[in-house]
Amino acid sequence: MSAPRFVPAALQPTDEQLAIQTSRETRILIEAAAGAAKTTTLALRIGERLAAGSPPQRLLALTFTDTACQALRDKLEQLGLPRASIQQLRIHSVEDYASRVLRHLEVQQGRDPVQWLQRAEQLRPHLWDAIEQLSLNPDERHREALALPAFNSDAAVSAYLRQFRQLKGRLLLEQQPSHDGDGGHDSPDYAEDLGIDYTLLRVLRSYEALRWSVGDAHPLFRGPYDATYDLARLLLAEEELVPLDWLLGRYDELLIDEMHDCNAAMFALLQVFMRDSRLVICAVGDRDQVIHRQHGADARFMGRSLDEAAGRPWARPRLSASYRFGQDLAQWMSQLSNKPIRSAEALLGAERLHTDIVPLHYERSDEGCDVGCVNAVIAALRDWRRQRGSEAAWSESAVLLRHESQSVLLENALHSAGIAYRCQGFPSYLRRPEVLFVRAVYAVASQRWDALGGAATRALIPAALFEMTQTPPRQADDSEYASDADYLAEAARYAADSAMVIGDIVNNTLMQRASPGMQRRLQRALAAVQKSSEACAFADFLQALDMPGIAREVFVEPERRAELQRHMEGLQASAAHFESVEAFFRSLQQHDEANEQRQAARAAGRQYGVREARHWLTLASVEQVKGLEYGHVLLPWLADGLFPERSQALADERNLFYVGATRARQRLSLIIDAARPSAFIQGLKR
Ligand SMILES: Nc1ncnc2c1ncn2[C@@H]1O[C@H](COP(=O)(O)OP(=O)(O)OP(=O)(O)O)[C@@H](O)[C@H]1O
């Protein structure tokens, strides 16, 4: 092993790390458990490269999420690399990188930028066009096998988009082209060979034909992950179009974090890099952290596929112990993932590396959302705060949720306890459309305009009202606004200025233009409150609105419908603590305004480069914190059916649990349903 040129500021690399830091191998894959210092070791290699004279722009680091990009930047900073160098490094998510490559190509060809549509709502009109074209196509061969959704119903959009994403991530159609007896055309048999629904196959074809109009070298638009897909297809089919000289030869080393998230489309890009024998490639991953299977992520890309594509085996050095958590957690995770996981606790000593695993049991009072669980979370947080003796305890803590909708009760409880928090990767429940809808209808019915939230929240309400009632924002002959989006943007501005606009939308627009069924629901809900707002039980109000019926009309995905239901249960459970529904809505208002003020103060501080004085607890879903770590991690709702989630594949749930539990450094608080504990708790030593 040659002597390292880079000596990090913050830690003493182990011999294993030094061997990787200074390795001269050109193909290196490190497969190691959570916390085994994979990202740190990539950062050490970057430090070594820079110390050896590589310009920062010649180092490319690819990850699969923006969070992982940030985790790598933070790590480089922690190791003492100069900020100026970190800024010049090429650190991108694969999707971001693919879109840059494609943009370079488009500029070369004098093209305008391709429209970038990231939200399902923006993609929805294109999907409906695709379905319409399919249904009207006279040449459709197997019309009898098509089961298209009713036109103009929104229900199918998110399900189709999600399935498209997986098929594209797997490059399924490209890697298994049709060779059946139908002249190479799609047939139900071909769909069966692919293991997918025939209608899905045809809708995808129609959508892609619309995205790429015939003979056009560039698409009309790109949705999430379409850049990776488009680049992969181009590489497979018309490689000469891709600026390979530009892509290759620009870098000395390619570093890949979270290799376990790699899917076929991403692998197609990696294969191009592999052709450059001069380029050093170092990838790290942990196959038990695959949680993006729905995007086609597959751990086989860390296995034989990699050696086959390279034409020789990759060097596979080891990182054998976790430097994040102690031996007890390592042992438990070892049992859960069925692989050896060691902690460096024995080497460093328990005073430097130890994780307390604290099981806390709660009694469940009703299905799904339980106040006992929330109280246990607050108690665990306070206990940690007491021990740490400083407000910094909050920013060292993260409550990791299985479902975003579980934040309802928690957010209310944190608000009451005066603990500042921020939601990472999802908006506060106060801003989700179904909650905004319920708040708005209640405010209109009771004429309590002060229950609607602050200006920023009110601005979101018009769109939520139209979405939740499935009412088109404009009439067909409306010439005042060029599009629904224009109308909604103006309605948002008015609603921010005055809550009365919201009353006008409910009382006039919706009462005239929503479907008859929806109008009846609104009338019943308004009547229930107007009869006597104090006496109206929240459950009666929700029942009058028929939220399960609305969920069925608005959302197609069972998960999204269930989420709406959980939001309503959360609201109901929270409302039960107030003397009246009105008092509950007033408390939401205060909560909402406090959030808005904190956000504004934060944004202003950031603008003037002020380092934040306030400490915020992180509230996130497990997916959102992959690659990150916290002094204190809390996993609430560890109940049978909730985590592992009953409707999901157990292997995926297990990976998710493994990712969540291994984010903890000093303390892991497990908030367990006493009567029906999660199956994951079984292996925990008492
Ligand atoms: N040589 C070392 N000595 C002490 N601590 C170390 C050393 N190397 C890494 N660490 C610490 O170990 C922890 C885990 O490191 P890192 O985040 O790189 O692991 P990882 O394998 O990428 O984790 P995961 O895959 O779970 O996200 C970090 O707190 C890091 O600072």
PDBQT file of the ligand as one rigid body, heavy atoms in Angstrom, charges set to zero:
ROOT
HETATM    1  N1  LIG A 701     -12.123   5.813  10.287  1.00  0.00    +0.000 N 
HETATM    2  C1  LIG A 701     -13.199   6.234  10.931  1.00  0.00    +0.000 A 
HETATM    3  N2  LIG A 701     -13.152   6.479  12.240  1.00  0.00    +0.000 NA
HETATM    4  C2  LIG A 701     -14.240   6.898  12.917  1.00  0.00    +0.000 A 
HETATM    5  N3  LIG A 701     -15.433   7.117  12.346  1.00  0.00    +0.000 NA
HETATM    6  C3  LIG A 701     -15.537   6.886  11.026  1.00  0.00    +0.000 A 
HETATM    7  C4  LIG A 701     -14.442   6.433  10.258  1.00  0.00    +0.000 A 
HETATM    8  N4  LIG A 701     -14.857   6.302   8.981  1.00  0.00    +0.000 NA
HETATM    9  C5  LIG A 701     -16.175   6.640   8.955  1.00  0.00    +0.000 A 
HETATM   10  N5  LIG A 701     -16.572   7.002  10.182  1.00  0.00    +0.000 N 
HETATM   11  C6  LIG A 701     -17.932   7.421  10.575  1.00  0.00    +0.000 C 
HETATM   12  O1  LIG A 701     -18.822   6.323  10.369  1.00  0.00    +0.000 OA
HETATM   13  C7  LIG A 701     -20.131   6.801  10.107  1.00  0.00    +0.000 C 
HETATM   14  C8  LIG A 701     -20.720   6.074   8.902  1.00  0.00    +0.000 C 
HETATM   15  O2  LIG A 701     -20.002   6.435   7.755  1.00  0.00    +0.000 OA
HETATM   16  P1  LIG A 701     -20.703   6.550   6.321  1.00  0.00    +0.000 P 
HETATM   17  O3  LIG A 701     -21.848   7.464   6.386  1.00  0.00    +0.000 OA
HETATM   18  O4  LIG A 701     -19.609   6.830   5.356  1.00  0.00    +0.000 OA
HETATM   19  O5  LIG A 701     -21.213   5.061   6.153  1.00  0.00    +0.000 OA
HETATM   20  P2  LIG A 701     -21.993   4.383   4.920  1.00  0.00    +0.000 P 
HETATM   21  O6  LIG A 701     -21.415   3.023   4.771  1.00  0.00    +0.000 OA
HETATM   22  O7  LIG A 701     -21.933   5.246   3.722  1.00  0.00    +0.000 OA
HETATM   23  O8  LIG A 701     -23.441   4.321   5.542  1.00  0.00    +0.000 OA
HETATM   24  P3  LIG A 701     -24.880   4.002   4.909  1.00  0.00    +0.000 P 
HETATM   25  O9  LIG A 701     -24.696   3.057   3.770  1.00  0.00    +0.000 OA
HETATM   26  O10 LIG A 701     -25.602   3.367   6.042  1.00  0.00    +0.000 OA
HETATM   27  O11 LIG A 701     -25.480   5.310   4.536  1.00  0.00    +0.000 OA
HETATM   28  C9  LIG A 701     -19.987   8.305   9.907  1.00  0.00    +0.000 C 
HETATM   29  O12 LIG A 701     -20.371   8.957  11.105  1.00  0.00    +0.000 OA
HETATM   30  C10 LIG A 701     -18.508   8.497   9.676  1.00  0.00    +0.000 C 
HETATM   31  O13 LIG A 701     -18.057   9.787  10.054  1.00  0.00    +0.000 OA
ENDROOT
TORSDOF 0
